[in-house]
């Protein structure tokens, strides 16, 4: 499709949001409350009471608006319970009259529960599209993932995706399948594909669960910081990481919501020319934990797992999927983001410096890291020696190359 923004901003009077009790959903509801006058209907499981629903939304709204929550804002939020069987969600149409848009950001993130991934990410989306047709919506906004393309040798286009040779996880496959359902439904739509969210670019504030980069830091905190490791072995690819600051996501979502035309697919990613690599992240981490020697391997297959400390082996096994994703050369078309920037969008790309802000906040908040520094501060190396390991070779065969 021709890449042209709307001449007039999109508006809706009543928006149905799925996933509002989750991380992305709370960000989106707070953003819509702040930047639109619409009423927001949150479709949630019956187990979520109103206070549980509001908690993270209020926190994010106050952070974005830098002001206090009010009764007037709260009155704009309605809550509707999902039926026990998601297949019956379309039967809610009679009670949802007046809803003229659906923003669908609910999803299952469990890489290993294939049945649940299919039920939530694919089938639930299909049921919501039936509901959308019954409501005669203005638009259906689907929040997908930048990795929905799977492992492709080419740039991820802002359009329907070809079937890849392989997927990072079943999660990415189901998100791609759901995108196709949305695009072929006959309902006016927009698809937004954010990459991995991290804390805000200015303070590192993060309100989500420990996924992505936080999963890596958590694994290191628990598996590698209970003792001092004089040497450390890890995978450190140099490809740019696809991380996206929480505030950048909110700003870009609000701009995309207003200005993207029907039928648009938007890859929401930081500039790879400025993004840190996994190598940068490890360098930053070892500035804190300061082993004497660090062995950097190109892939997990190159790590002599039987020969390294069991805690490091446990961490590498725990982080295997994320390390594999970080080792792939991801590239993305980002025309829509550039057009929104030209229109005035403030979008802070993730850089080494801004990701360092997020890591510093994580370290400061960690009791385990405080104990690590207290117990091992006198043993920490002044400057680790970094040793590059060639593919399929042991570090004992190599001469140390420091940088």
C-alpha positions as a Markdown table, in Angstrom:
| # | Residue | x | y | z |
|---|---|---|---|---|
| 1 | Unk | 0.0 | 0.0 | 0.0 |
| 2 | Unk | 1.1 | 3.6 | -0.5 |
| 3 | Unk | 2.7 | 5.0 | 2.6 |
| 4 | Unk | 0.6 | 8.1 | 3.4 |
| 5 | Unk | -0.6 | 9.2 | 6.8 |
| 6 | Unk | -4.2 | 10.1 | 7.4 |
| 7 | Unk | -5.1 | 13.7 | 6.5 |
| 8 | Unk | -7.2 | 13.9 | 9.7 |
| 9 | Unk | -6.6 | 12.0 | 13.0 |
| 10 | Unk | -8.6 | 8.8 | 13.7 |
| 11 | Unk | -11.1 | 9.1 | 16.6 |
| 12 | Unk | -13.4 | 6.7 | 18.4 |
| 13 | Unk | -16.0 | 7.3 | 21.1 |
| 14 | Unk | -15.8 | 3.9 | 22.8 |
| 15 | Unk | -12.9 | 1.6 | 22.6 |
| 16 | Unk | -12.8 | -2.1 | 23.7 |
| 17 | Unk | -9.3 | -3.1 | 25.0 |
| 18 | Unk | -8.2 | -6.7 | 25.6 |
| 19 | Unk | -5.3 | -7.5 | 27.8 |
| 20 | Unk | -5.8 | -4.4 | 30.0 |
| 21 | Unk | -4.6 | -6.3 | 33.1 |
| 22 | Unk | -1.3 | -7.1 | 31.4 |
| 23 | Unk | 1.8 | -4.9 | 30.8 |
| 24 | Unk | 1.1 | -3.7 | 27.3 |
| 25 | Unk | -2.6 | -3.4 | 27.9 |
| 26 | Unk | -2.0 | -1.1 | 30.9 |
| 27 | Unk | 0.3 | 1.1 | 28.9 |
| 28 | Unk | -2.2 | 1.3 | 26.1 |
| 29 | Unk | -5.2 | 2.1 | 28.3 |
| 30 | Unk | -3.3 | 4.8 | 30.1 |
| 31 | Unk | -2.2 | 6.3 | 26.8 |
| 32 | Unk | -5.7 | 6.3 | 25.4 |
| 33 | Unk | -7.1 | 7.9 | 28.6 |
| 34 | Unk | -4.5 | 10.6 | 28.4 |
| 35 | Unk | -4.6 | 11.4 | 24.7 |
| 36 | Unk | -8.3 | 10.7 | 23.7 |
| 37 | Unk | -11.7 | 11.5 | 25.1 |
| 38 | Unk | -13.0 | 8.0 | 24.5 |
| 39 | Unk | -14.6 | 5.7 | 27.0 |
| 40 | Unk | -12.5 | 2.5 | 27.5 |
| 41 | Unk | -14.1 | -0.9 | 28.0 |
| 42 | Unk | -11.7 | -3.4 | 29.4 |
| 43 | Unk | -12.5 | -7.0 | 28.6 |
| 44 | Unk | -11.0 | -9.1 | 31.4 |
| 45 | Unk | -11.2 | -12.5 | 33.0 |
| 46 | Unk | -13.8 | -12.6 | 35.8 |
| 47 | Unk | -11.0 | -13.2 | 38.3 |
| 48 | Unk | -9.7 | -9.7 | 37.9 |
| 49 | Unk | -11.7 | -7.3 | 40.2 |
| 50 | Unk | -11.8 | -3.6 | 39.4 |
| 51 | Unk | -9.0 | -2.6 | 41.8 |
| 52 | Unk | -6.7 | -5.2 | 40.3 |
| 53 | Unk | -7.5 | -3.8 | 36.8 |
| 54 | Unk | -7.0 | -0.2 | 37.8 |
| 55 | Unk | -3.7 | -0.6 | 39.8 |
| 56 | Unk | -1.2 | -0.7 | 36.9 |
| 57 | Unk | -3.3 | 1.7 | 34.7 |
| 58 | Unk | -3.3 | 4.3 | 37.5 |
| 59 | Unk | 0.4 | 3.9 | 38.0 |
| 60 | Unk | 1.1 | 4.4 | 34.3 |
| 61 | Unk | -1.3 | 7.2 | 33.8 |
| 62 | Unk | 0.2 | 9.2 | 36.7 |
| 63 | Unk | 3.7 | 8.6 | 35.3 |
| 64 | Unk | 2.7 | 9.7 | 31.8 |
| 65 | Unk | 0.6 | 12.7 | 32.9 |
| 66 | Unk | 2.8 | 13.7 | 35.8 |
| 67 | Unk | -0.4 | 14.3 | 37.7 |
| 68 | Unk | -2.9 | 12.7 | 40.1 |
| 69 | Unk | -5.5 | 10.2 | 39.1 |
| 70 | Unk | -9.1 | 11.6 | 39.3 |
| 71 | Unk | -12.6 | 10.3 | 39.6 |
| 72 | Unk | -13.4 | 11.9 | 36.2 |
| 73 | Unk | -10.7 | 9.7 | 34.6 |
| 74 | Unk | -11.7 | 6.6 | 36.4 |
| 75 | Unk | -15.4 | 7.0 | 35.3 |
| 76 | Unk | -14.2 | 6.6 | 31.7 |
| 77 | Unk | -13.2 | 3.0 | 32.4 |
| 78 | Unk | -15.8 | 0.2 | 32.2 |
| 79 | Unk | -15.0 | -3.5 | 32.9 |
| 80 | Unk | -16.7 | -6.4 | 31.1 |
| 81 | Unk | -16.1 | -10.0 | 32.0 |
| 82 | Unk | -15.0 | -12.5 | 29.4 |
| 83 | Unk | -17.1 | -15.6 | 29.1 |
| 84 | Unk | -15.5 | -18.8 | 30.5 |
| 85 | Unk | -15.3 | -20.1 | 26.9 |
| 86 | Unk | -13.5 | -17.6 | 24.6 |
| 87 | Unk | -15.5 | -19.0 | 21.7 |
| 88 | Unk | -18.5 | -17.2 | 23.2 |
| 89 | Unk | -17.0 | -13.7 | 23.2 |
| 90 | Unk | -19.0 | -12.7 | 20.1 |
| 91 | Unk | -22.2 | -13.2 | 22.1 |
| 92 | Unk | -21.2 | -10.0 | 24.1 |
| 93 | Unk | -22.2 | -7.9 | 21.1 |
| 94 | Unk | -25.6 | -6.9 | 22.5 |
| 95 | Unk | -23.9 | -5.6 | 25.7 |
| 96 | Unk | -21.2 | -3.7 | 23.9 |
| 97 | Unk | -23.3 | -1.5 | 21.6 |
| 98 | Unk | -21.6 | 1.8 | 21.1 |
| 99 | Unk | -18.1 | 0.3 | 20.9 |
| 100 | Unk | -16.6 | 1.5 | 17.6 |
| 101 | Unk | -13.1 | 0.2 | 17.9 |
| 102 | Unk | -11.2 | -2.8 | 19.4 |
| 103 | Unk | -7.6 | -2.6 | 20.5 |
| 104 | Unk | -6.5 | -6.2 | 20.9 |
| 105 | Unk | -3.3 | -6.6 | 22.9 |
| 106 | Unk | -4.1 | -9.7 | 25.0 |
| 107 | Unk | -1.8 | -12.7 | 24.3 |
| 108 | Unk | -0.2 | -15.7 | 25.7 |
| 109 | Unk | 3.6 | -15.5 | 26.0 |
| 110 | Unk | 4.4 | -19.0 | 27.2 |
| 111 | Unk | 6.8 | -20.3 | 24.6 |
| 112 | Unk | 6.2 | -23.9 | 25.5 |
| 113 | Unk | 2.4 | -24.2 | 26.0 |
| 114 | Unk | 1.5 | -24.7 | 22.3 |
| 115 | Unk | -2.2 | -25.4 | 23.0 |
| 116 | Unk | -2.6 | -22.2 | 25.0 |
| 117 | Unk | -0.7 | -20.2 | 22.5 |
| 118 | Unk | -3.0 | -21.4 | 19.8 |
| 119 | Unk | -6.1 | -20.9 | 21.9 |
| 120 | Unk | -5.3 | -17.3 | 23.0 |
| 121 | Unk | -3.2 | -15.8 | 20.2 |
| 122 | Unk | -5.1 | -17.3 | 17.3 |
| 123 | Unk | -8.5 | -18.6 | 18.2 |
| 124 | Unk | -9.3 | -15.7 | 20.6 |
| 125 | Unk | -8.3 | -13.3 | 17.9 |
| 126 | Unk | -10.7 | -15.1 | 15.5 |
| 127 | Unk | -13.5 | -14.8 | 18.0 |
| 128 | Unk | -12.9 | -11.1 | 18.5 |
| 129 | Unk | -13.1 | -10.6 | 14.7 |
| 130 | Unk | -16.5 | -12.2 | 14.7 |
| 131 | Unk | -17.5 | -9.7 | 17.5 |
| 132 | Unk | -16.0 | -6.9 | 15.5 |
| 133 | Unk | -18.2 | -7.7 | 12.5 |
| 134 | Unk | -21.3 | -7.8 | 14.7 |
| 135 | Unk | -20.4 | -4.4 | 16.2 |
| 136 | Unk | -19.7 | -2.8 | 12.8 |
| 137 | Unk | -16.5 | -1.3 | 14.0 |
| 138 | Unk | -14.6 | 1.6 | 12.6 |
| 139 | Unk | -11.3 | -0.2 | 13.2 |
| 140 | Unk | -9.5 | -3.2 | 14.8 |
| 141 | Unk | -6.0 | -2.5 | 16.1 |
| 142 | Unk | -3.9 | -5.6 | 16.6 |
| 143 | Unk | -0.8 | -5.5 | 18.7 |
| 144 | Unk | 1.6 | -8.2 | 17.4 |
| 145 | Unk | 5.4 | -8.5 | 17.7 |
| 146 | Unk | 8.4 | -7.5 | 15.6 |
| 147 | Unk | 9.4 | -11.1 | 15.6 |
| 148 | Unk | 6.3 | -12.4 | 13.9 |
| 149 | Unk | 8.2 | -12.8 | 10.6 |
| 150 | Unk | 10.2 | -15.7 | 12.1 |
| 151 | Unk | 13.8 | -16.2 | 11.0 |
| 152 | Unk | 14.0 | -14.6 | 7.5 |
| 153 | Unk | 17.1 | -13.8 | 5.5 |
| 154 | Unk | 15.6 | -10.4 | 4.4 |
| 155 | Unk | 14.2 | -7.3 | 5.9 |
| 156 | Unk | 10.8 | -7.6 | 7.7 |
| 157 | Unk | 8.4 | -5.7 | 5.5 |
| 158 | Unk | 5.5 | -3.6 | 6.7 |
| 159 | Unk | 2.9 | -5.9 | 5.2 |
| 160 | Unk | 1.7 | -9.5 | 5.3 |
| 161 | Unk | 4.5 | -11.9 | 6.0 |
| 162 | Unk | 5.7 | -14.9 | 4.1 |
| 163 | Unk | 6.1 | -18.2 | 5.9 |
| 164 | Unk | 9.7 | -18.5 | 7.3 |
| 165 | Unk | 11.9 | -21.6 | 7.3 |
| 166 | Unk | 11.9 | -21.5 | 11.1 |
| 167 | Unk | 10.4 | -19.5 | 14.0 |
| 168 | Unk | 12.2 | -18.4 | 17.2 |
| 169 | Unk | 9.3 | -19.8 | 19.2 |
| 170 | Unk | 5.7 | -21.0 | 18.8 |
| 171 | Unk | 4.7 | -17.6 | 20.1 |
| 172 | Unk | 6.0 | -15.8 | 17.0 |
| 173 | Unk | 4.3 | -18.3 | 14.8 |
| 174 | Unk | 0.9 | -17.8 | 16.4 |
| 175 | Unk | 1.2 | -14.0 | 16.3 |
| 176 | Unk | 1.9 | -14.2 | 12.5 |
| 177 | Unk | -1.1 | -16.5 | 12.1 |
| 178 | Unk | -3.3 | -14.0 | 14.0 |
| 179 | Unk | -2.0 | -11.1 | 11.8 |
| 180 | Unk | -3.3 | -13.0 | 8.8 |
| 181 | Unk | -6.7 | -13.5 | 10.3 |
| 182 | Unk | -6.9 | -9.8 | 11.0 |
| 183 | Unk | -5.8 | -8.7 | 7.6 |
| 184 | Unk | -8.2 | -11.0 | 5.7 |
| 185 | Unk | -11.2 | -10.5 | 8.0 |
| 186 | Unk | -12.8 | -7.7 | 6.0 |
| 187 | Unk | -12.7 | -5.5 | 9.2 |
| 188 | Unk | -10.7 | -2.2 | 8.9 |
| 189 | Unk | -7.5 | -2.8 | 10.7 |
| 190 | Unk | -4.0 | -1.6 | 11.8 |
| 191 | Unk | -1.3 | -4.0 | 13.0 |
| 192 | Unk | 1.5 | -2.7 | 15.3 |
| 193 | Unk | 4.6 | -4.8 | 15.8 |
| 194 | Unk | 6.7 | -3.6 | 18.8 |
| 195 | Unk | 10.0 | -5.2 | 19.6 |
| 196 | Unk | 11.1 | -6.1 | 23.2 |
| 197 | Unk | 10.1 | -3.5 | 25.7 |
| 198 | Unk | 12.5 | -2.2 | 28.4 |
| 199 | Unk | 12.3 | 0.6 | 30.9 |
| 200 | Unk | 11.9 | 4.3 | 30.1 |
| 201 | Unk | 14.8 | 6.1 | 28.3 |
| 202 | Unk | 15.2 | 8.8 | 31.0 |
| 203 | Unk | 14.9 | 6.9 | 34.3 |
| 204 | Unk | 14.7 | 3.2 | 33.5 |
| 205 | Unk | 11.3 | 2.9 | 35.1 |
| 206 | Unk | 9.8 | -0.4 | 34.0 |
| 207 | Unk | 6.3 | -1.6 | 34.9 |
| 208 | Unk | 6.2 | -5.0 | 33.2 |
| 209 | Unk | 7.0 | -8.6 | 34.1 |
| 210 | Unk | 10.6 | -9.9 | 33.8 |
| 211 | Unk | 10.6 | -10.8 | 30.1 |
| 212 | Unk | 13.2 | -10.2 | 27.5 |
| 213 | Unk | 16.2 | -8.3 | 28.8 |
| 214 | Unk | 14.8 | -8.4 | 32.4 |
| 215 | Unk | 14.6 | -12.1 | 32.1 |
| 216 | Unk | 18.4 | -12.1 | 31.3 |
| 217 | Unk | 19.2 | -9.9 | 34.2 |
| 218 | Unk | 17.0 | -11.9 | 36.5 |
| 219 | Unk | 18.7 | -15.1 | 35.4 |
| 220 | Unk | 22.2 | -13.7 | 36.1 |
| 221 | Unk | 21.1 | -12.3 | 39.4 |
| 222 | Unk | 19.8 | -15.7 | 40.6 |
| 223 | Unk | 22.2 | -18.1 | 38.9 |
| 224 | Unk | 25.5 | -16.2 | 38.6 |
| 225 | Unk | 25.5 | -13.7 | 41.5 |
| 226 | Unk | 25.3 | -16.0 | 44.5 |
| 227 | Unk | 29.1 | -16.2 | 44.4 |
| 228 | Unk | 32.1 | -14.6 | 42.7 |
| 229 | Unk | 33.1 | -16.1 | 39.4 |
| 230 | Unk | 36.7 | -15.4 | 38.6 |
| 231 | Unk | 36.0 | -16.3 | 35.0 |
| 232 | Unk | 32.8 | -16.2 | 33.0 |
| 233 | Unk | 31.8 | -17.9 | 29.7 |
| 234 | Unk | 28.9 | -16.6 | 27.6 |
| 235 | Unk | 27.6 | -16.0 | 24.1 |
| 236 | Unk | 28.0 | -12.4 | 22.9 |
| 237 | Unk | 26.9 | -11.8 | 19.3 |
| 238 | Unk | 27.5 | -8.3 | 17.9 |
| 239 | Unk | 24.2 | -7.9 | 16.0 |
| 240 | Unk | 22.0 | -5.0 | 17.1 |
| 241 | Unk | 19.4 | -5.9 | 19.7 |
| 242 | Unk | 15.8 | -5.0 | 19.1 |
| 243 | Unk | 14.8 | -3.3 | 22.3 |
| 244 | Unk | 12.3 | -0.5 | 22.7 |
| 245 | Unk | 11.9 | 1.9 | 25.5 |
| 246 | Unk | 8.6 | 1.9 | 27.3 |
| 247 | Unk | 8.1 | 5.7 | 26.8 |
| 248 | Unk | 9.0 | 5.4 | 23.2 |
| 249 | Unk | 6.4 | 2.7 | 22.7 |
| 250 | Unk | 3.7 | 4.8 | 24.4 |
| 251 | Unk | 4.6 | 7.9 | 22.3 |
| 252 | Unk | 4.7 | 5.9 | 19.1 |
| 253 | Unk | 1.5 | 4.0 | 19.8 |
| 254 | Unk | -0.4 | 7.3 | 20.4 |
| 255 | Unk | 0.9 | 8.7 | 17.1 |
| 256 | Unk | 0.2 | 5.5 | 15.2 |
| 257 | Unk | -3.3 | 5.3 | 16.7 |
| 258 | Unk | -4.1 | 8.8 | 15.4 |
| 259 | Unk | -2.4 | 8.8 | 12.0 |
| 260 | Unk | -2.0 | 5.4 | 10.5 |
| 261 | Unk | -4.4 | 4.6 | 7.7 |
| 262 | Unk | -6.5 | 1.4 | 7.6 |
| 263 | Unk | -4.5 | -1.6 | 6.4 |
| 264 | Unk | -1.2 | -0.4 | 7.8 |
| 265 | Unk | 1.4 | -2.8 | 9.4 |
| 266 | Unk | 3.9 | -0.9 | 11.5 |
| 267 | Unk | 7.2 | -2.3 | 12.7 |
| 268 | Unk | 7.9 | -0.4 | 15.9 |
| 269 | Unk | 11.6 | -0.8 | 16.5 |
| 270 | Unk | 14.6 | 1.3 | 17.5 |
| 271 | Unk | 17.2 | 2.4 | 14.9 |
| 272 | Unk | 19.5 | -0.6 | 14.6 |
| 273 | Unk | 22.4 | 1.9 | 13.8 |
| 274 | Unk | 22.1 | 3.2 | 17.4 |
| 275 | Unk | 21.0 | 0.0 | 19.2 |
| 276 | Unk | 23.3 | -1.9 | 21.5 |
| 277 | Unk | 24.3 | -5.5 | 20.8 |
| 278 | Unk | 24.4 | -8.4 | 23.2 |
| 279 | Unk | 28.1 | -7.7 | 23.4 |
| 280 | Unk | 27.5 | -4.2 | 24.7 |
| 281 | Unk | 25.0 | -5.6 | 27.3 |
| 282 | Unk | 27.6 | -8.1 | 28.5 |
| 283 | Unk | 30.3 | -5.4 | 28.7 |
| 284 | Unk | 27.9 | -3.3 | 30.9 |
| 285 | Unk | 27.1 | -6.2 | 33.1 |
| 286 | Unk | 30.7 | -7.1 | 33.7 |
| 287 | Unk | 31.4 | -3.5 | 34.7 |
| 288 | Unk | 29.3 | -4.4 | 37.7 |
| 289 | Unk | 30.2 | -8.0 | 38.5 |
| 290 | Unk | 33.9 | -7.7 | 37.4 |
| 291 | Unk | 35.2 | -11.2 | 36.9 |
| 292 | Unk | 38.9 | -11.5 | 36.1 |
| 293 | Unk | 38.4 | -13.1 | 32.7 |
| 294 | Unk | 35.5 | -13.2 | 30.3 |
| 295 | Unk | 35.3 | -15.6 | 27.4 |
| 296 | Unk | 33.0 | -14.5 | 24.6 |
| 297 | Unk | 31.7 | -17.1 | 22.2 |
| 298 | Unk | 29.9 | -16.6 | 18.8 |
| 299 | Unk | 27.2 | -19.2 | 19.5 |
| 300 | Unk | 26.0 | -21.5 | 22.2 |
| 301 | Unk | 27.3 | -24.5 | 20.3 |
| 302 | Unk | 30.8 | -23.1 | 20.7 |
| 303 | Unk | 30.6 | -23.0 | 24.5 |
| 304 | Unk | 32.3 | -26.0 | 26.2 |
| 305 | Unk | 29.3 | -26.5 | 28.5 |
| 306 | Unk | 30.7 | -29.5 | 30.3 |
| 307 | Unk | 33.9 | -27.6 | 31.3 |
| 308 | Unk | 32.3 | -24.4 | 32.7 |
| 309 | Unk | 30.8 | -23.7 | 36.1 |
| 310 | Unk | 27.5 | -25.4 | 36.6 |
| 311 | Unk | 25.8 | -22.1 | 37.5 |
| 312 | Unk | 26.9 | -20.5 | 34.2 |
| 313 | Unk | 25.8 | -23.6 | 32.4 |
| 314 | Unk | 22.4 | -23.3 | 34.0 |
| 315 | Unk | 22.1 | -19.7 | 33.0 |
| 316 | Unk | 23.0 | -20.4 | 29.4 |
| 317 | Unk | 20.5 | -23.1 | 29.2 |
| 318 | Unk | 17.9 | -20.8 | 30.8 |
| 319 | Unk | 18.6 | -18.0 | 28.3 |
| 320 | Unk | 19.0 | -20.3 | 25.2 |
| 321 | Unk | 16.0 | -18.9 | 23.3 |
| 322 | Unk | 16.8 | -15.3 | 23.9 |
| 323 | Unk | 20.5 | -15.8 | 23.0 |
| 324 | Unk | 19.5 | -17.4 | 19.8 |
| 325 | Unk | 17.2 | -14.5 | 18.9 |
| 326 | Unk | 20.0 | -12.1 | 19.7 |
| 327 | Unk | 22.3 | -14.0 | 17.4 |
| 328 | Unk | 20.1 | -13.4 | 14.4 |
| 329 | Unk | 20.5 | -10.4 | 12.1 |
| 330 | Unk | 17.1 | -8.8 | 12.3 |
| 331 | Unk | 16.3 | -5.9 | 10.0 |
| 332 | Unk | 13.0 | -4.1 | 9.6 |
| 333 | Unk | 11.3 | -1.7 | 7.3 |
| 334 | Unk | 10.3 | 1.3 | 9.4 |
| 335 | Unk | 8.7 | 3.7 | 6.9 |
| 336 | Unk | 5.6 | 4.4 | 9.1 |
| 337 | Unk | 7.8 | 5.3 | 12.1 |
| 338 | Unk | 9.9 | 7.7 | 10.0 |
| 339 | Unk | 6.7 | 9.4 | 8.6 |
| 340 | Unk | 5.4 | 9.8 | 12.2 |
| 341 | Unk | 8.8 | 11.2 | 13.3 |
| 342 | Unk | 8.5 | 13.7 | 10.4 |
| 343 | Unk | 5.1 | 14.7 | 11.7 |
| 344 | Unk | 6.6 | 15.5 | 15.1 |
| 345 | Unk | 6.7 | 12.2 | 17.0 |
| 346 | Unk | 9.3 | 12.2 | 19.8 |
| 347 | Unk | 10.8 | 8.7 | 19.7 |
| 348 | Unk | 13.9 | 7.9 | 21.8 |
| 349 | Unk | 15.8 | 5.1 | 20.2 |
| 350 | Unk | 17.5 | 2.6 | 22.5 |
| 351 | Unk | 21.2 | 3.2 | 22.8 |
| 352 | Unk | 24.0 | 1.9 | 24.9 |
| 353 | Unk | 23.6 | 4.9 | 27.2 |
| 354 | Unk | 19.8 | 4.6 | 27.6 |
| 355 | Unk | 20.0 | 0.8 | 28.2 |
| 356 | Unk | 22.6 | 1.4 | 30.8 |
| 357 | Unk | 20.1 | 3.6 | 32.7 |
| 358 | Unk | 17.7 | 0.6 | 32.8 |
| 359 | Unk | 20.4 | -1.8 | 33.9 |
| 360 | Unk | 21.6 | 0.6 | 36.6 |
| 361 | Unk | 18.0 | 0.9 | 38.0 |
| 362 | Unk | 17.7 | -2.9 | 38.0 |
| 363 | Unk | 21.0 | -3.4 | 39.9 |
| 364 | Unk | 20.1 | -0.7 | 42.4 |
| 365 | Unk | 16.7 | -2.4 | 43.1 |
| 366 | Unk | 18.2 | -5.9 | 43.5 |
| 367 | Unk | 18.8 | -7.2 | 47.0 |
| 368 | Unk | 20.8 | -10.1 | 45.5 |
| 369 | Unk | 23.2 | -7.6 | 43.8 |
| 370 | Unk | 23.5 | -5.6 | 47.0 |
| 371 | Unk | 24.6 | -8.8 | 48.8 |
| 372 | Unk | 27.0 | -9.6 | 45.9 |
| 373 | Unk | 28.8 | -6.3 | 46.2 |
| 374 | Unk | 28.9 | -6.6 | 50.0 |
| 375 | Unk | 30.2 | -10.1 | 50.1 |
| 376 | Unk | 32.6 | -10.0 | 47.1 |
| 377 | Unk | 33.6 | -6.3 | 46.7 |
| 378 | Unk | 37.2 | -6.9 | 47.8 |
| 379 | Unk | 37.6 | -9.7 | 45.1 |
| 380 | Unk | 36.3 | -7.9 | 42.1 |
| 381 | Unk | 38.8 | -7.3 | 39.2 |
| 382 | Unk | 39.6 | -3.7 | 38.4 |
| 383 | Unk | 39.1 | -4.4 | 34.7 |
| 384 | Unk | 38.2 | -7.9 | 33.3 |
| 385 | Unk | 40.2 | -9.4 | 30.5 |
| 386 | Unk | 37.9 | -10.1 | 27.5 |
| 387 | Unk | 38.9 | -13.1 | 25.4 |
| 388 | Unk | 37.3 | -13.7 | 22.0 |
| 389 | Unk | 36.9 | -17.4 | 21.2 |
| 390 | Unk | 36.8 | -18.5 | 17.6 |
| 391 | Unk | 34.0 | -20.9 | 16.5 |
| 392 | Unk | 34.3 | -24.5 | 17.7 |
| 393 | Unk | 37.5 | -24.0 | 19.6 |
| 394 | Unk | 38.3 | -24.1 | 23.3 |
| 395 | Unk | 39.6 | -21.0 | 25.1 |
| 396 | Unk | 42.7 | -22.9 | 26.2 |
| 397 | Unk | 43.8 | -23.1 | 22.5 |
| 398 | Unk | 43.5 | -19.3 | 22.2 |
| 399 | Unk | 45.7 | -16.4 | 23.1 |
| 400 | Unk | 43.8 | -13.7 | 25.0 |
| 401 | Unk | 42.7 | -10.7 | 22.9 |
| 402 | Unk | 41.7 | -7.9 | 25.2 |
| 403 | Unk | 39.8 | -4.8 | 24.2 |
